[in-house]
Amino acid sequence: MLSLRRRAMIGGALSAMASILVGAFVLLSSIENNVLDRFDRALADRHSQLVVALAGTSDDPTQLADRVYDPAYTTPYSGRYWQVTGPDGRIYTSSSLFDATLKVPSHSPTSLSLRSIAGPDGAPIRTIYQRITLEDGSVWGVSVAESLASLTAERQQTRRSLLLVFVLVGLLGLAGAFLQTTTILHPLDKLRRDVAKRWEQDENLTTTDYPEEVAPLVDDINELLTRNRDIIARARRQAADLAHALKTPTAILRNELALLDAQNHDMTASLEALDRVDAQLGRSLARMRAANSGAAANIRTDLSNSVDRFTRLFSSMAARDGKSMTTNCAPELSIRMDQQDIEEVIGNLLDNALKWCDARISLKARQCEGGVEILIEDDGPGIPEGREREALASGGRLDSSKPGTGLGLAIAIDLLQAYGADLALEKSVDLGGLAVRIFIPGKTRAVTLPKAA
């Protein structure tokens, strides 16, 4: 469906163009009619001059050429002609007709008759004819004609001028439609920006900042913002309460199984099953938290601060195992993710890297085009080529030689997907083992969380 801006622009442009086309047609028709009227009046004036001259030379019509003086009448086929038909049928013409004659109406009208015909040279001419009766009672046919070339040239010049004018008017109309659309939709653009800003700042919109037509919508948005904040806060609180409620029973079960194991009972399978239950519960709770936070929350987290804390923690853990960790993070780097969520993602990935590396792990974070990139690498065996999809599967474990449930990576993926972020498994260029590349977009985008496995 077209946006309001496009609809307004297209509607305004079509309306402006329709108005301009109608106006151009009406104006051009009016101007051309006026030009033709002026041409006919000039032709009628020359006809009157010829009639006056004829009245004084009716006894000797050959003197008409001297009485009606115009250089155009003496130049053959000049485009300006006159012709007089006497009572006896003799025809007297201007020199410009040479040896040709003008066609006259068959009904010999007594009033002025205007029409367009072919001239002596084949070019179109405009002729005016009238049958008149002089004072002596003699009846004469008087015709005056002029080439339509000048009229056609004037019309073409008028059309060119009007075309240029209406092109400029059309451009001004389009610019006006764009300006009007931008002005009208400005409050809606401001509302969109303010909704994102106020959501992050946990504030409501001020109704008086918008036109009265938008004010009811602003009130509804304020109500939705408040309701969504309450729903998200309540859901996250319930997830935290559930995690706390389950933590104690699982701890008791683990202690009981450990005591039985210490009494020479084989509790290995039970402990592994409990580990998987803990992991699955952790993943489900992470999903619940992400589903009620995610990209909709528009929360910003200081990633640089989180990376510093992970550097201190995992450097110490690596040192105890005779390993090392290097970190490279851009200063004052922030992302659109909840702090608890991004730290759970990085923690799980660093824990896997430390578990599988031979001697070194690396964490890098930088600003890139469109968002933030996090790269976690190790010098371990990595993932065999072509088995990356299997490793990303829920609970996928390619090697069971080390303890774990295989759900750490799945939990990280669930949390990242809630924010529209991407995770890719690659071969580390610098360390030779596994490289986990995370891209977190700078702007939120619509996402759909996968169904629980």
QUIURDA-V801419 format. One record per backbone hydrogen bond with DSSP energy under -1.0 kcal/mol. CO is the residue of the C=O (numbers start at 1). NH is the residue of the N-H. If there is no record, write none. Layout:
co:CO nh:NH
co:CO nh:NH
This chain:
co:3 nh:7
co:4 nh:8
co:5 nh:9
co:6 nh:10
co:7 nh:11
co:8 nh:12
co:9 nh:13
co:10 nh:14
co:11 nh:15
co:12 nh:16
co:13 nh:17
co:14 nh:18
co:15 nh:19
co:16 nh:20
co:17 nh:21
co:18 nh:22
co:19 nh:23
co:20 nh:24
co:21 nh:25
co:22 nh:26
co:23 nh:27
co:24 nh:28
co:25 nh:29
co:26 nh:30
co:27 nh:31
co:28 nh:32
co:29 nh:33
co:30 nh:34
co:31 nh:35
co:32 nh:36
co:33 nh:37
co:34 nh:38
co:35 nh:39
co:36 nh:40
co:37 nh:41
co:38 nh:42
co:39 nh:43
co:40 nh:44
co:41 nh:45
co:42 nh:46
co:43 nh:47
co:44 nh:48
co:45 nh:49
co:46 nh:50
co:47 nh:51
co:48 nh:52
co:49 nh:53
co:50 nh:54
co:51 nh:55
co:60 nh:63
co:61 nh:64
co:63 nh:67
co:64 nh:68
co:70 nh:73
co:71 nh:74
co:73 nh:96
co:75 nh:78
co:79 nh:147
co:81 nh:145
co:82 nh:94
co:83 nh:143
co:84 nh:92
co:85 nh:141
co:86 nh:89
co:90 nh:86
co:92 nh:84
co:94 nh:97
co:95 nh:98
co:96 nh:77
co:97 nh:100
co:105 nh:108
co:109 nh:131
co:113 nh:129
co:115 nh:127
co:117 nh:125
co:119 nh:122
co:123 nh:119
co:124 nh:148
co:125 nh:117
co:126 nh:146
co:127 nh:115
co:128 nh:144
co:129 nh:113
co:130 nh:142
co:132 nh:140
co:134 nh:137
co:138 nh:134
co:140 nh:132
co:141 nh:85
co:142 nh:130
co:143 nh:83
co:144 nh:128
co:145 nh:81
co:146 nh:126
co:148 nh:152
co:149 nh:153
co:150 nh:154
co:151 nh:155
co:152 nh:156
co:153 nh:157
co:154 nh:158
co:155 nh:159
co:156 nh:160
co:157 nh:161
co:158 nh:162
co:159 nh:163
co:160 nh:164
co:161 nh:165
co:162 nh:166
co:163 nh:167
co:164 nh:168
co:165 nh:169
co:166 nh:170
co:167 nh:171
co:168 nh:172
co:169 nh:173
co:170 nh:174
co:171 nh:175
co:172 nh:176
co:173 nh:177
co:174 nh:178
co:175 nh:179
co:176 nh:180
co:177 nh:181
co:178 nh:182
co:179 nh:183
co:180 nh:184
co:181 nh:185
co:185 nh:189
co:186 nh:190
co:187 nh:191
co:188 nh:192
co:189 nh:193
co:190 nh:194
co:191 nh:195
co:192 nh:196
co:193 nh:197
co:194 nh:198
co:195 nh:199
co:196 nh:200
co:197 nh:201
co:198 nh:203
co:206 nh:209
co:207 nh:210
co:211 nh:214
co:211 nh:215
co:214 nh:218
co:215 nh:219
co:216 nh:220
co:217 nh:221
co:218 nh:222
co:219 nh:223
co:220 nh:224
co:221 nh:225
co:222 nh:226
co:223 nh:227
co:224 nh:228
co:225 nh:229
co:226 nh:230
co:227 nh:231
co:228 nh:232
co:229 nh:233
co:230 nh:234
co:231 nh:235
co:232 nh:236
co:233 nh:237
co:234 nh:238
co:235 nh:239
co:236 nh:240
co:237 nh:241
co:238 nh:242
co:239 nh:243
co:240 nh:244
co:241 nh:245
co:242 nh:246
co:243 nh:247
co:244 nh:248
co:246 nh:250
co:247 nh:251
co:248 nh:252
co:249 nh:253
co:250 nh:254
co:251 nh:255
co:252 nh:256
co:253 nh:257
co:254 nh:258
co:255 nh:259
co:256 nh:260
co:257 nh:261
co:258 nh:262
co:259 nh:263
co:260 nh:265
co:261 nh:264
co:265 nh:267
co:267 nh:271
co:268 nh:272
co:269 nh:273
co:270 nh:274
co:271 nh:275
co:272 nh:276
co:273 nh:277
co:274 nh:278
co:275 nh:279
co:276 nh:280
co:277 nh:281
co:278 nh:282
co:279 nh:283
co:280 nh:284
co:281 nh:285
co:282 nh:286
co:283 nh:287
co:284 nh:288
co:285 nh:289
co:286 nh:290
co:287 nh:291
co:288 nh:292
co:290 nh:293
co:294 nh:297
co:301 nh:303
co:301 nh:335
co:302 nh:306
co:303 nh:307
co:304 nh:308
co:305 nh:309
co:306 nh:310
co:307 nh:311
co:308 nh:312
co:309 nh:313
co:310 nh:314
co:311 nh:315
co:312 nh:316
co:313 nh:317
co:314 nh:318
co:315 nh:319
co:316 nh:320
co:318 nh:323
co:319 nh:322
co:324 nh:361
co:326 nh:363
co:328 nh:365
co:333 nh:303
co:333 nh:304
co:335 nh:301
co:335 nh:337
co:338 nh:342
co:339 nh:343
co:340 nh:344
co:341 nh:345
co:342 nh:346
co:343 nh:347
co:344 nh:348
co:345 nh:349
co:346 nh:350
co:347 nh:351
co:348 nh:352
co:349 nh:353
co:350 nh:354
co:351 nh:355
co:352 nh:356
co:353 nh:357
co:359 nh:324
co:360 nh:379
co:361 nh:326
co:362 nh:377
co:363 nh:328
co:364 nh:375
co:365 nh:330
co:366 nh:373
co:368 nh:371
co:370 nh:442
co:371 nh:368
co:372 nh:440
co:373 nh:366
co:374 nh:438
co:375 nh:364
co:376 nh:436
co:377 nh:362
co:378 nh:433
co:384 nh:387
co:387 nh:391
co:388 nh:392
co:393 nh:396
co:407 nh:411
co:408 nh:412
co:409 nh:413
co:410 nh:414
co:411 nh:415
co:412 nh:416
co:413 nh:417
co:414 nh:418
co:416 nh:419
co:416 nh:421
co:417 nh:420
co:418 nh:295
co:422 nh:439
co:424 nh:437
co:426 nh:435
co:433 nh:428
co:434 nh:378
co:435 nh:426
co:436 nh:376
co:437 nh:424
co:438 nh:374
co:439 nh:422
co:440 nh:372
